[in-house]
Amino acid sequence: MEGPEFALDAARAALALEESRLEAAGREAEEVAGWARAAEERRRALAGELEEAREARSACELRLREAELEHRSVAEAARERLGLEPAEIEARASDGPEPEGAAEELARVRNSLRRLGAVNLSAVAELEEVEGRLRELTAQRDDLEKSITDLRGTIARLNRLSRQRFRETFEAVNEIFKRTFPEMFQGGEAWLALTDENNLLETGVEIYVRPPGKRVGNLNLLSGGEKALTAVSLIFSLFLYKPSPFCVLDEVDAPLDDANIGRFAKMIRRMSDRSQFILITHNKRTMEACDVLYGVTMGEPGVSKVVAVDLATRPAGENAQGAA
């Protein structure tokens, strides 16, 4: 893509360079939130199992207490009515004759025992097993609650750090853009604004410009050359804040006149000590400002040839202003 529209796209892409880090942090926060939800679901499931284990233990304890109470009640009744211990009563009953009505009473007692069901001799062992399971589930619940707390803390820290870094980057780039724009336009003013100051993780960024002799307006109201120069000013502001090893500009100078190209080349030269600039251009004045030229020709179909010219070694009297 060529011309101002590409320059505008390049500016927007460059502006999104810092926003992409925010988006990456947002995705990481979203992933951590997913882990937190999964941990919460697991915690709820374990809480259900824990409740069931508690109910089972309570049932076992109740049955054990009932059996103990029944045993003590029978023994106490024997002592009060007969003045004998249960073992003594059992010994005398086996030695003496069967009392009148004992058979009927025995049958009644046996029926009562059948209705009560079998005695669970392993109740104590089951209780110990349930208590062990209860301790295990309680430990798992505590671990999950700690994990959820840690994950929530991580999410909060990432969001806080993302907002802080975005705010710092935005304010720094905005201040540089306010200085770079008048330098490129020889006057006027420009600045960046957030669409939502209260939500830095979701906010957009708007560009306001006022070229010399014009009112403040939207970027879309500018001419092609003004759009290109504004986009270049914003790109340079980003590189002045955090330089990259190299920058590729594809025919951003196409809509610029000679005066603007001169300022453009001057800015490139000033920034070339921080980054290497690769310019794709058909403008002769831009070519004159470069240190090295690479020309690509096609002598025959399908065969390209590259010709390089080192302009950094040209005589001092020639125009040496530009960028590599």
Summary of the structure (lengths in Angstrom):
residues: 324
radius of gyration: 43.5
end to end distance: 22.3
largest distance: 142.4
contacts: 855
relative contact order: 0.10
helix: 65%
strand: 13%
